[in-house]
Amino acid sequence: MTDARAREQLRQERETFDQAKAHDARWFTLRLAAGYAGIGLLLVIALGSGYLLLFPASYSPATIAISATTLLGDMLGLVASIFKLVLQQRSSVPLKPVTGIRLESY
């Protein structure tokens, strides 16, 4: 390999690694935002349904049953989706070096 060709290959490999690093950072930000949004949504649903369950005097039994079912279903669904989509790391490819050459001048 000529020196110019080796430098160009190293430049392209650095470019590839930097792109993968930026892609990984964007996915981390997206997972973090989705996790916080899920927690916020879970709190809103829990507070709304909890209010209906704690103060049932002014609501019909059907409304209370629907509220309890909604609370249980949404909590289970949100916890499962947050775990599956946000907390599992199987979807991301680990960063690793992409160069196959070494330059003595660097």
Biopython code that builds the backbone (N, CA, C, O; Angstrom):
import numpy as np
from Bio.PDB.StructureBuilder import StructureBuilder

atoms = [
    (1, "MET", "N", (0.839, -1.183, 0.000)),
    (1, "MET", "CA", (0.000, 0.000, 0.000)),
    (1, "MET", "C", (0.881, 1.243, 0.000)),
    (1, "MET", "O", (1.863, 1.324, 0.738)),
    (2, "THR", "N", (0.527, 2.174, -0.809)),
    (2, "THR", "CA", (1.284, 3.419, -0.807)),
    (2, "THR", "C", (0.884, 4.239, 0.402)),
    (2, "THR", "O", (-0.159, 4.015, 1.016)),
    (3, "ASP", "N", (1.746, 5.199, 0.730)),
    (3, "ASP", "CA", (1.502, 6.028, 1.911)),
    (3, "ASP", "C", (0.232, 6.869, 1.746)),
    (3, "ASP", "O", (-0.530, 7.017, 2.702)),
    (4, "ALA", "N", (-0.005, 7.417, 0.564)),
    (4, "ALA", "CA", (-1.207, 8.236, 0.339)),
    (4, "ALA", "C", (-2.470, 7.380, 0.437)),
    (4, "ALA", "O", (-3.486, 7.798, 0.992)),
    (5, "ARG", "N", (-2.377, 6.188, -0.110)),
    (5, "ARG", "CA", (-3.542, 5.294, -0.043)),
    (5, "ARG", "C", (-3.830, 4.867, 1.399)),
    (5, "ARG", "O", (-4.989, 4.793, 1.809)),
    (6, "ALA", "N", (-2.785, 4.589, 2.155)),
    (6, "ALA", "CA", (-2.953, 4.207, 3.559)),
    (6, "ALA", "C", (-3.552, 5.351, 4.366)),
    (6, "ALA", "O", (-4.409, 5.124, 5.220)),
    (7, "ARG", "N", (-3.117, 6.561, 4.107)),
    (7, "ARG", "CA", (-3.679, 7.726, 4.808)),
    (7, "ARG", "C", (-5.162, 7.916, 4.459)),
    (7, "ARG", "O", (-5.978, 8.223, 5.328)),
    (8, "GLU", "N", (-5.494, 7.731, 3.189)),
    (8, "GLU", "CA", (-6.895, 7.875, 2.776)),
    (8, "GLU", "C", (-7.760, 6.784, 3.411)),
    (8, "GLU", "O", (-8.882, 7.051, 3.841)),
    (9, "GLN", "N", (-7.241, 5.562, 3.469)),
    (9, "GLN", "CA", (-7.987, 4.482, 4.104)),
    (9, "GLN", "C", (-8.191, 4.774, 5.589)),
    (9, "GLN", "O", (-9.278, 4.552, 6.121)),
    (10, "LEU", "N", (-7.160, 5.266, 6.251)),
    (10, "LEU", "CA", (-7.278, 5.611, 7.666)),
    (10, "LEU", "C", (-8.277, 6.750, 7.870)),
    (10, "LEU", "O", (-9.041, 6.736, 8.835)),
    (11, "ARG", "N", (-8.278, 7.731, 6.973)),
    (11, "ARG", "CA", (-9.230, 8.840, 7.072)),
    (11, "ARG", "C", (-10.663, 8.333, 6.939)),
    (11, "ARG", "O", (-11.551, 8.742, 7.687)),
    (12, "GLN", "N", (-10.874, 7.435, 5.975)),
    (12, "GLN", "CA", (-12.215, 6.881, 5.779)),
    (12, "GLN", "C", (-12.650, 6.029, 6.972)),
    (12, "GLN", "O", (-13.818, 6.052, 7.360)),
    (13, "GLU", "N", (-11.721, 5.285, 7.545)),
    (13, "GLU", "CA", (-12.054, 4.468, 8.710)),
    (13, "GLU", "C", (-12.366, 5.338, 9.923)),
    (13, "GLU", "O", (-13.264, 5.017, 10.702)),
    (14, "ARG", "N", (-11.639, 6.425, 10.085)),
    (14, "ARG", "CA", (-11.952, 7.370, 11.168)),
    (14, "ARG", "C", (-13.325, 7.990, 10.957)),
    (14, "ARG", "O", (-14.100, 8.153, 11.899)),
    (15, "GLU", "N", (-13.610, 8.328, 9.723)),
    (15, "GLU", "CA", (-14.920, 8.902, 9.381)),
    (15, "GLU", "C", (-16.035, 7.908, 9.714)),
    (15, "GLU", "O", (-17.068, 8.293, 10.262)),
    (16, "THR", "N", (-15.829, 6.649, 9.389)),
    (16, "THR", "CA", (-16.813, 5.610, 9.695)),
    (16, "THR", "C", (-17.009, 5.467, 11.196)),
    (16, "THR", "O", (-18.141, 5.367, 11.669)),
    (17, "PHE", "N", (-15.914, 5.456, 11.947)),
    (17, "PHE", "CA", (-16.019, 5.330, 13.400)),
    (17, "PHE", "C", (-16.712, 6.544, 14.008)),
    (17, "PHE", "O", (-17.551, 6.392, 14.896)),
    (18, "ASP", "N", (-16.375, 7.744, 13.545)),
    (18, "ASP", "CA", (-17.018, 8.955, 14.070)),
    (18, "ASP", "C", (-18.514, 8.959, 13.771)),
    (18, "ASP", "O", (-19.316, 9.393, 14.598)),
    (19, "GLN", "N", (-18.886, 8.479, 12.594)),
    (19, "GLN", "CA", (-20.302, 8.399, 12.248)),
    (19, "GLN", "C", (-21.019, 7.390, 13.155)),
    (19, "GLN", "O", (-22.129, 7.656, 13.616)),
    (20, "ALA", "N", (-20.399, 6.252, 13.410)),
    (20, "ALA", "CA", (-21.000, 5.253, 14.304)),
    (20, "ALA", "C", (-21.110, 5.795, 15.726)),
    (20, "ALA", "O", (-22.087, 5.520, 16.424)),
    (21, "LYS", "N", (-20.115, 6.560, 16.153)),
    (21, "LYS", "CA", (-20.145, 7.148, 17.494)),
    (21, "LYS", "C", (-21.269, 8.171, 17.616)),
    (21, "LYS", "O", (-21.970, 8.198, 18.628)),
    (22, "ALA", "N", (-21.448, 9.006, 16.607)),
    (22, "ALA", "CA", (-22.533, 9.992, 16.618)),
    (22, "ALA", "C", (-23.895, 9.294, 16.576)),
    (22, "ALA", "O", (-24.832, 9.716, 17.254)),
    (23, "HIS", "N", (-24.002, 8.236, 15.787)),
    (23, "HIS", "CA", (-25.250, 7.472, 15.700)),
    (23, "HIS", "C", (-25.588, 6.856, 17.057)),
    (23, "HIS", "O", (-26.743, 6.886, 17.480)),
    (24, "ASP", "N", (-24.595, 6.304, 17.736)),
    (24, "ASP", "CA", (-24.804, 5.719, 19.051)),
    (24, "ASP", "C", (-25.237, 6.782, 20.061)),
    (24, "ASP", "O", (-26.096, 6.518, 20.902)),
    (25, "ALA", "N", (-24.659, 7.967, 19.987)),
    (25, "ALA", "CA", (-25.035, 9.050, 20.903)),
    (25, "ALA", "C", (-26.476, 9.495, 20.667)),
    (25, "ALA", "O", (-27.201, 9.778, 21.621)),
    (26, "ARG", "N", (-26.894, 9.559, 19.408)),
    (26, "ARG", "CA", (-28.282, 9.944, 19.120)),
    (26, "ARG", "C", (-29.273, 8.890, 19.616)),
    (26, "ARG", "O", (-30.335, 9.234, 20.135)),
    (27, "TRP", "N", (-28.932, 7.617, 19.461)),
    (27, "TRP", "CA", (-29.815, 6.566, 19.964)),
    (27, "TRP", "C", (-29.902, 6.610, 21.481)),
    (27, "TRP", "O", (-30.971, 6.381, 22.045)),
    (28, "PHE", "N", (-28.785, 6.902, 22.152)),
    (28, "PHE", "CA", (-28.809, 7.017, 23.610)),
    (28, "PHE", "C", (-29.744, 8.140, 24.038)),
    (28, "PHE", "O", (-30.528, 7.976, 24.973)),
    (29, "THR", "N", (-29.665, 9.284, 23.355)),
    (29, "THR", "CA", (-30.540, 10.410, 23.680)),
    (29, "THR", "C", (-32.001, 10.042, 23.456)),
    (29, "THR", "O", (-32.860, 10.390, 24.265)),
    (30, "LEU", "N", (-32.283, 9.347, 22.371)),
    (30, "LEU", "CA", (-33.658, 8.930, 22.087)),
    (30, "LEU", "C", (-34.173, 7.955, 23.141)),
    (30, "LEU", "O", (-35.306, 8.088, 23.603)),
    (31, "ARG", "N", (-33.348, 6.972, 23.528)),
    (31, "ARG", "CA", (-33.767, 6.027, 24.566)),
    (31, "ARG", "C", (-33.995, 6.729, 25.898)),
    (31, "ARG", "O", (-34.937, 6.403, 26.620)),
    (32, "LEU", "N", (-33.142, 7.688, 26.225)),
    (32, "LEU", "CA", (-33.297, 8.428, 27.470)),
    (32, "LEU", "C", (-34.580, 9.249, 27.463)),
    (32, "LEU", "O", (-35.314, 9.263, 28.451)),
    (33, "ALA", "N", (-34.854, 9.930, 26.360)),
    (33, "ALA", "CA", (-36.083, 10.728, 26.255)),
    (33, "ALA", "C", (-37.323, 9.834, 26.311)),
    (33, "ALA", "O", (-38.314, 10.189, 26.948)),
    (34, "ALA", "N", (-37.271, 8.684, 25.651)),
    (34, "ALA", "CA", (-38.411, 7.763, 25.688)),
    (34, "ALA", "C", (-38.630, 7.226, 27.098)),
    (34, "ALA", "O", (-39.772, 7.053, 27.524)),
    (35, "GLY", "N", (-37.567, 6.965, 27.810)),
    (35, "GLY", "CA", (-37.696, 6.500, 29.192)),
    (35, "GLY", "C", (-38.332, 7.545, 30.086)),
    (35, "GLY", "O", (-39.225, 7.232, 30.873)),
    (36, "TYR", "N", (-37.874, 8.793, 29.971)),
    (36, "TYR", "CA", (-38.464, 9.867, 30.778)),
    (36, "TYR", "C", (-39.919, 10.125, 30.396)),
    (36, "TYR", "O", (-40.757, 10.362, 31.267)),
    (37, "ALA", "N", (-40.222, 10.080, 29.107)),
    (37, "ALA", "CA", (-41.610, 10.275, 28.676)),
    (37, "ALA", "C", (-42.496, 9.146, 29.199)),
    (37, "ALA", "O", (-43.631, 9.389, 29.610)),
    (38, "GLY", "N", (-41.993, 7.928, 29.184)),
    (38, "GLY", "CA", (-42.756, 6.799, 29.715)),
    (38, "GLY", "C", (-43.011, 6.924, 31.204)),
    (38, "GLY", "O", (-44.103, 6.614, 31.680)),
    (39, "ILE", "N", (-42.009, 7.376, 31.938)),
    (39, "ILE", "CA", (-42.189, 7.579, 33.375)),
    (39, "ILE", "C", (-43.213, 8.677, 33.631)),
    (39, "ILE", "O", (-44.066, 8.536, 34.507)),
    (40, "GLY", "N", (-43.136, 9.766, 32.876)),
    (40, "GLY", "CA", (-44.111, 10.848, 33.032)),
    (40, "GLY", "C", (-45.519, 10.394, 32.705)),
    (40, "GLY", "O", (-46.463, 10.717, 33.425)),
    (41, "LEU", "N", (-45.663, 9.650, 31.630)),
    (41, "LEU", "CA", (-46.977, 9.135, 31.242)),
    (41, "LEU", "C", (-47.516, 8.167, 32.289)),
    (41, "LEU", "O", (-48.706, 8.183, 32.606)),
    (42, "LEU", "N", (-46.644, 7.333, 32.817)),
    (42, "LEU", "CA", (-47.047, 6.405, 33.866)),
    (42, "LEU", "C", (-47.543, 7.155, 35.101)),
    (42, "LEU", "O", (-48.541, 6.760, 35.703)),
    (43, "LEU", "N", (-46.861, 8.226, 35.480)),
    (43, "LEU", "CA", (-47.289, 9.021, 36.636)),
    (43, "LEU", "C", (-48.638, 9.688, 36.399)),
    (43, "LEU", "O", (-49.487, 9.704, 37.291)),
    (44, "VAL", "N", (-48.841, 10.236, 35.207)),
    (44, "VAL", "CA", (-50.116, 10.901, 34.903)),
    (44, "VAL", "C", (-51.274, 9.901, 34.959)),
    (44, "VAL", "O", (-52.316, 10.189, 35.547)),
    (45, "ILE", "N", (-51.092, 8.741, 34.355)),
    (45, "ILE", "CA", (-52.146, 7.721, 34.367)),
    (45, "ILE", "C", (-52.385, 7.221, 35.792)),
    (45, "ILE", "O", (-53.530, 7.043, 36.207)),
    (46, "ALA", "N", (-51.304, 6.996, 36.538)),
    (46, "ALA", "CA", (-51.450, 6.511, 37.912)),
    (46, "ALA", "C", (-52.157, 7.538, 38.789)),
    (46, "ALA", "O", (-52.993, 7.169, 39.614)),
    (47, "LEU", "N", (-51.838, 8.813, 38.627)),
    (47, "LEU", "CA", (-52.497, 9.845, 39.432)),
    (47, "LEU", "C", (-53.979, 9.965, 39.081)),
    (47, "LEU", "O", (-54.825, 10.058, 39.970)),
    (48, "GLY", "N", (-54.288, 9.963, 37.797)),
    (48, "GLY", "CA", (-55.689, 10.064, 37.382)),
    (48, "GLY", "C", (-56.516, 8.881, 37.832)),
    (48, "GLY", "O", (-57.599, 9.051, 38.393)),
    (49, "SER", "N", (-56.014, 7.685, 37.590)),
    (49, "SER", "CA", (-56.752, 6.488, 38.005)),
    (49, "SER", "C", (-56.754, 6.340, 39.522)),
    (49, "SER", "O", (-57.745, 5.903, 40.107)),
    (50, "GLY", "N", (-55.656, 6.701, 40.149)),
    (50, "GLY", "CA", (-55.585, 6.625, 41.610)),
    (50, "GLY", "C", (-56.577, 7.546, 42.282)),
    (50, "GLY", "O", (-57.157, 7.191, 43.309)),
    (51, "TYR", "N", (-56.781, 8.716, 41.722)),
    (51, "TYR", "CA", (-57.767, 9.643, 42.276)),
    (51, "TYR", "C", (-59.166, 9.038, 42.220)),
    (51, "TYR", "O", (-59.931, 9.120, 43.181)),
    (52, "LEU", "N", (-59.486, 8.434, 41.092)),
    (52, "LEU", "CA", (-60.802, 7.795, 40.960)),
    (52, "LEU", "C", (-60.960, 6.621, 41.927)),
    (52, "LEU", "O", (-62.045, 6.386, 42.459)),
    (53, "LEU", "N", (-59.865, 5.888, 42.148)),
    (53, "LEU", "CA", (-59.953, 4.736, 43.046)),
    (53, "LEU", "C", (-59.967, 5.144, 44.516)),
    (53, "LEU", "O", (-60.579, 4.461, 45.338)),
    (54, "LEU", "N", (-59.307, 6.239, 44.857)),
    (54, "LEU", "CA", (-59.262, 6.679, 46.254)),
    (54, "LEU", "C", (-60.499, 7.468, 46.669)),
    (54, "LEU", "O", (-60.858, 7.480, 47.847)),
    (55, "PHE", "N", (-61.146, 8.117, 45.724)),
    (55, "PHE", "CA", (-62.349, 8.904, 46.009)),
    (55, "PHE", "C", (-63.498, 8.431, 45.109)),
    (55, "PHE", "O", (-63.899, 9.148, 44.192)),
    (56, "PRO", "N", (-64.025, 7.240, 45.363)),
    (56, "PRO", "CA", (-65.025, 6.657, 44.459)),
    (56, "PRO", "C", (-66.461, 7.125, 44.702)),
    (56, "PRO", "O", (-67.368, 6.702, 43.986)),
    (57, "ALA", "N", (-66.683, 7.976, 45.682)),
    (57, "ALA", "CA", (-68.058, 8.324, 46.071)),
    (57, "ALA", "C", (-68.846, 8.973, 44.935)),
    (57, "ALA", "O", (-70.037, 8.704, 44.782)),
    (58, "SER", "N", (-68.209, 9.810, 44.152)),
    (58, "SER", "CA", (-68.951, 10.546, 43.119)),
    (58, "SER", "C", (-68.904, 9.883, 41.736)),
    (58, "SER", "O", (-69.287, 10.502, 40.743)),
    (59, "TYR", "N", (-68.443, 8.642, 41.666)),
    (59, "TYR", "CA", (-68.338, 7.956, 40.376)),
    (59, "TYR", "C", (-69.118, 6.649, 40.419)),
    (59, "TYR", "O", (-69.313, 6.062, 41.483)),
    (60, "SER", "N", (-69.553, 6.209, 39.267)),
    (60, "SER", "CA", (-70.313, 4.956, 39.188)),
    (60, "SER", "C", (-69.376, 3.754, 39.323)),
    (60, "SER", "O", (-68.174, 3.880, 39.087)),
    (61, "PRO", "N", (-69.911, 2.599, 39.697)),
    (61, "PRO", "CA", (-69.072, 1.398, 39.811)),
    (61, "PRO", "C", (-68.401, 1.011, 38.484)),
    (61, "PRO", "O", (-67.285, 0.490, 38.476)),
    (62, "ALA", "N", (-69.082, 1.267, 37.379)),
    (62, "ALA", "CA", (-68.473, 0.950, 36.078)),
    (62, "ALA", "C", (-67.252, 1.832, 35.824)),
    (62, "ALA", "O", (-66.244, 1.359, 35.299)),
    (63, "THR", "N", (-67.338, 3.106, 36.194)),
    (63, "THR", "CA", (-66.207, 4.022, 36.025)),
    (63, "THR", "C", (-65.033, 3.589, 36.894)),
    (63, "THR", "O", (-63.882, 3.654, 36.461)),
    (64, "ILE", "N", (-65.313, 3.155, 38.098)),
    (64, "ILE", "CA", (-64.261, 2.689, 39.001)),
    (64, "ILE", "C", (-63.602, 1.427, 38.442)),
    (64, "ILE", "O", (-62.379, 1.296, 38.485)),
    (65, "ALA", "N", (-64.396, 0.509, 37.923)),
    (65, "ALA", "CA", (-63.843, -0.722, 37.347)),
    (65, "ALA", "C", (-62.986, -0.417, 36.125)),
    (65, "ALA", "O", (-61.914, -0.999, 35.952)),
    (66, "ILE", "N", (-63.453, 0.486, 35.285)),
    (66, "ILE", "CA", (-62.673, 0.874, 34.100)),
    (66, "ILE", "C", (-61.378, 1.547, 34.523)),
    (66, "ILE", "O", (-60.328, 1.304, 33.928)),
    (67, "SER", "N", (-61.444, 2.389, 35.542)),
    (67, "SER", "CA", (-60.250, 3.076, 36.030)),
    (67, "SER", "C", (-59.227, 2.084, 36.579)),
    (67, "SER", "O", (-58.033, 2.210, 36.305)),
    (68, "ALA", "N", (-59.682, 1.108, 37.345)),
    (68, "ALA", "CA", (-58.772, 0.102, 37.900)),
    (68, "ALA", "C", (-58.145, -0.740, 36.796)),
    (68, "ALA", "O", (-56.950, -1.032, 36.834)),
    (69, "THR", "N", (-58.951, -1.127, 35.815)),
    (69, "THR", "CA", (-58.433, -1.912, 34.694)),
    (69, "THR", "C", (-57.430, -1.108, 33.874)),
    (69, "THR", "O", (-56.396, -1.630, 33.459)),
    (70, "THR", "N", (-57.744, 0.163, 33.646)),
    (70, "THR", "CA", (-56.835, 1.036, 32.904)),
    (70, "THR", "C", (-55.519, 1.211, 33.641)),
    (70, "THR", "O", (-54.449, 1.160, 33.036)),
    (71, "LEU", "N", (-55.600, 1.414, 34.935)),
    (71, "LEU", "CA", (-54.388, 1.583, 35.736)),
    (71, "LEU", "C", (-53.508, 0.345, 35.650)),
    (71, "LEU", "O", (-52.305, 0.454, 35.412)),
    (72, "LEU", "N", (-54.087, -0.814, 35.840)),
    (72, "LEU", "CA", (-53.312, -2.048, 35.785)),
    (72, "LEU", "C", (-52.742, -2.294, 34.389)),
    (72, "LEU", "O", (-51.557, -2.592, 34.243)),
    (73, "GLY", "N", (-53.575, -2.171, 33.379)),
    (73, "GLY", "CA", (-53.116, -2.423, 32.009)),
    (73, "GLY", "C", (-52.045, -1.451, 31.549)),
    (73, "GLY", "O", (-51.052, -1.858, 30.946)),
    (74, "ASP", "N", (-52.237, -0.170, 31.828)),
    (74, "ASP", "CA", (-51.247, 0.816, 31.407)),
    (74, "ASP", "C", (-49.938, 0.676, 32.163)),
    (74, "ASP", "O", (-48.865, 0.847, 31.585)),
    (75, "MET", "N", (-50.017, 0.370, 33.435)),
    (75, "MET", "CA", (-48.774, 0.192, 34.191)),
    (75, "MET", "C", (-47.987, -1.007, 33.669)),
    (75, "MET", "O", (-46.777, -0.918, 33.462)),
    (76, "LEU", "N", (-48.668, -2.113, 33.460)),
    (76, "LEU", "CA", (-47.972, -3.293, 32.938)),
    (76, "LEU", "C", (-47.434, -3.050, 31.528)),
    (76, "LEU", "O", (-46.300, -3.421, 31.222)),
    (77, "GLY", "N", (-48.237, -2.432, 30.679)),
    (77, "GLY", "CA", (-47.804, -2.157, 29.310)),
    (77, "GLY", "C", (-46.644, -1.183, 29.237)),
    (77, "GLY", "O", (-45.702, -1.398, 28.475)),
    (78, "LEU", "N", (-46.701, -0.122, 30.015)),
    (78, "LEU", "CA", (-45.617, 0.858, 29.994)),
    (78, "LEU", "C", (-44.327, 0.289, 30.566)),
    (78, "LEU", "O", (-43.249, 0.532, 30.024)),
    (79, "VAL", "N", (-44.427, -0.456, 31.644)),
    (79, "VAL", "CA", (-43.223, -1.058, 32.218)),
    (79, "VAL", "C", (-42.598, -2.034, 31.223)),
    (79, "VAL", "O", (-41.380, -2.033, 31.039)),
    (80, "ALA", "N", (-43.406, -2.854, 30.588)),
    (80, "ALA", "CA", (-42.883, -3.815, 29.611)),
    (80, "ALA", "C", (-42.271, -3.110, 28.405)),
    (80, "ALA", "O", (-41.200, -3.502, 27.942)),
    (81, "SER", "N", (-42.935, -2.075, 27.889)),
    (81, "SER", "CA", (-42.396, -1.395, 26.709)),
    (81, "SER", "C", (-41.154, -0.585, 27.042)),
    (81, "SER", "O", (-40.228, -0.527, 26.233)),
    (82, "ILE", "N", (-41.110, 0.037, 28.204)),
    (82, "ILE", "CA", (-39.902, 0.767, 28.593)),
    (82, "ILE", "C", (-38.746, -0.205, 28.737)),
    (82, "ILE", "O", (-37.639, 0.080, 28.281)),
    (83, "PHE", "N", (-38.984, -1.349, 29.363)),
    (83, "PHE", "CA", (-37.915, -2.327, 29.505)),
    (83, "PHE", "C", (-37.455, -2.844, 28.152)),
    (83, "PHE", "O", (-36.254, -2.932, 27.894)),
    (84, "LYS", "N", (-38.395, -3.184, 27.295)),
    (84, "LYS", "CA", (-38.043, -3.775, 25.997)),
    (84, "LYS", "C", (-37.357, -2.778, 25.071)),
    (84, "LYS", "O", (-36.346, -3.107, 24.452)),
    (85, "LEU", "N", (-37.890, -1.570, 24.968)),
    (85, "LEU", "CA", (-37.380, -0.615, 23.991)),
    (85, "LEU", "C", (-36.247, 0.253, 24.514)),
    (85, "LEU", "O", (-35.376, 0.659, 23.745)),
    (86, "VAL", "N", (-36.247, 0.540, 25.801)),
    (86, "VAL", "CA", (-35.302, 1.522, 26.322)),
    (86, "VAL", "C", (-34.139, 0.867, 27.050)),
    (86, "VAL", "O", (-32.984, 1.216, 26.806)),
    (87, "LEU", "N", (-34.420, -0.059, 27.924)),
    (87, "LEU", "CA", (-33.381, -0.568, 28.803)),
    (87, "LEU", "C", (-32.561, -1.703, 28.208)),
    (87, "LEU", "O", (-31.418, -1.906, 28.619)),
    (88, "GLN", "N", (-33.103, -2.442, 27.263)),
    (88, "GLN", "CA", (-32.326, -3.515, 26.654)),
    (88, "GLN", "C", (-31.339, -2.930, 25.656)),
    (88, "GLN", "O", (-31.694, -2.053, 24.869)),
    (89, "GLN", "N", (-30.126, -3.402, 25.684)),
    (89, "GLN", "CA", (-29.072, -2.866, 24.832)),
    (89, "GLN", "C", (-28.795, -3.744, 23.615)),
    (89, "GLN", "O", (-27.813, -3.515, 22.908)),
    (90, "ARG", "N", (-29.627, -4.730, 23.359)),
    (90, "ARG", "CA", (-29.366, -5.624, 22.228)),
    (90, "ARG", "C", (-29.462, -4.921, 20.887)),
    (90, "ARG", "O", (-28.853, -5.363, 19.912)),
    (91, "SER", "N", (-30.224, -3.825, 20.822)),
    (91, "SER", "CA", (-30.431, -3.174, 19.533)),
    (91, "SER", "C", (-29.225, -2.352, 19.090)),
    (91, "SER", "O", (-29.090, -2.047, 17.906)),
    (92, "SER", "N", (-28.352, -1.993, 20.023)),
    (92, "SER", "CA", (-27.226, -1.150, 19.643)),
    (92, "SER", "C", (-25.992, -2.008, 19.372)),
    (92, "SER", "O", (-25.743, -2.996, 20.063)),
    (93, "VAL", "N", (-25.239, -1.618, 18.371)),
    (93, "VAL", "CA", (-24.006, -2.301, 18.018)),
    (93, "VAL", "C", (-22.882, -1.661, 18.823)),
    (93, "VAL", "O", (-22.742, -0.439, 18.802)),
    (94, "PRO", "N", (-22.078, -2.448, 19.530)),
    (94, "PRO", "CA", (-21.010, -1.846, 20.322)),
    (94, "PRO", "C", (-19.964, -1.184, 19.427)),
    (94, "PRO", "O", (-19.633, -1.684, 18.352)),
    (95, "LEU", "N", (-19.458, -0.055, 19.896)),
    (95, "LEU", "CA", (-18.416, 0.634, 19.142)),
    (95, "LEU", "C", (-17.118, -0.155, 19.245)),
    (95, "LEU", "O", (-16.776, -0.677, 20.306)),
    (96, "LYS", "N", (-16.408, -0.235, 18.138)),
    (96, "LYS", "CA", (-15.136, -0.942, 18.116)),
    (96, "LYS", "C", (-14.260, -0.296, 17.056)),
    (96, "LYS", "O", (-14.770, 0.380, 16.163)),
    (97, "PRO", "N", (-12.970, -0.490, 17.139)),
    (97, "PRO", "CA", (-12.088, 0.081, 16.117)),
    (97, "PRO", "C", (-12.402, -0.512, 14.749)),
    (97, "PRO", "O", (-12.728, -1.693, 14.627)),
    (98, "VAL", "N", (-12.299, 0.323, 13.733)),
    (98, "VAL", "CA", (-12.593, -0.149, 12.387)),
    (98, "VAL", "C", (-11.353, -0.161, 11.500)),
    (98, "VAL", "O", (-11.439, -0.535, 10.331)),
    (99, "THR", "N", (-10.215, 0.236, 12.030)),
    (99, "THR", "CA", (-9.028, 0.286, 11.188)),
    (99, "THR", "C", (-8.364, -1.079, 11.136)),
    (99, "THR", "O", (-8.340, -1.822, 12.117)),
    (100, "GLY", "N", (-7.841, -1.377, 9.999)),
    (100, "GLY", "CA", (-7.110, -2.616, 9.818)),
    (100, "GLY", "C", (-5.641, -2.357, 9.544)),
    (100, "GLY", "O", (-4.871, -3.292, 9.323)),
    (101, "ILE", "N", (-5.253, -1.098, 9.556)),
    (101, "ILE", "CA", (-3.868, -0.747, 9.248)),
    (101, "ILE", "C", (-3.300, 0.084, 10.380)),
    (101, "ILE", "O", (-4.031, 0.632, 11.204)),
    (102, "ARG", "N", (-1.991, 0.166, 10.401)),
    (102, "ARG", "CA", (-1.307, 1.020, 11.368)),
    (102, "ARG", "C", (-0.297, 1.868, 10.608)),
    (102, "ARG", "O", (0.455, 1.369, 9.771)),
    (103, "LEU", "N", (-0.297, 3.137, 10.913)),
    (103, "LEU", "CA", (0.683, 4.036, 10.325)),
    (103, "LEU", "C", (1.725, 4.373, 11.381)),
    (103, "LEU", "O", (1.382, 4.718, 12.511)),
    (104, "GLU", "N", (2.976, 4.275, 11.018)),
    (104, "GLU", "CA", (4.053, 4.545, 11.968)),
    (104, "GLU", "C", (4.221, 6.038, 12.226)),
    (104, "GLU", "O", (4.749, 6.421, 13.270)),
    (105, "SER", "N", (3.785, 6.885, 11.302)),
    (105, "SER", "CA", (3.990, 8.324, 11.474)),
    (105, "SER", "C", (2.982, 8.947, 12.428)),
    (105, "SER", "O", (3.185, 10.084, 12.856)),
    (106, "TYR", "N", (1.902, 8.249, 12.781)),
    (106, "TYR", "CA", (0.895, 8.808, 13.694)),
    (106, "TYR", "C", (1.144, 8.372, 15.096)),
    (106, "TYR", "O", (0.396, 8.746, 16.000)),
]
sb = StructureBuilder()
sb.init_structure("model")
sb.init_model(0)
sb.init_chain("A")
sb.init_seg("    ")
for serial, (resi, resn, name, xyz) in enumerate(atoms, 1):
    if name == "N":
        sb.init_residue(resn, " ", resi, " ")
    sb.init_atom(name, np.array(xyz, "f"), 0.0, 1.0, " ", f" {name:<3s}", serial, name[0])
structure = sb.get_structure()
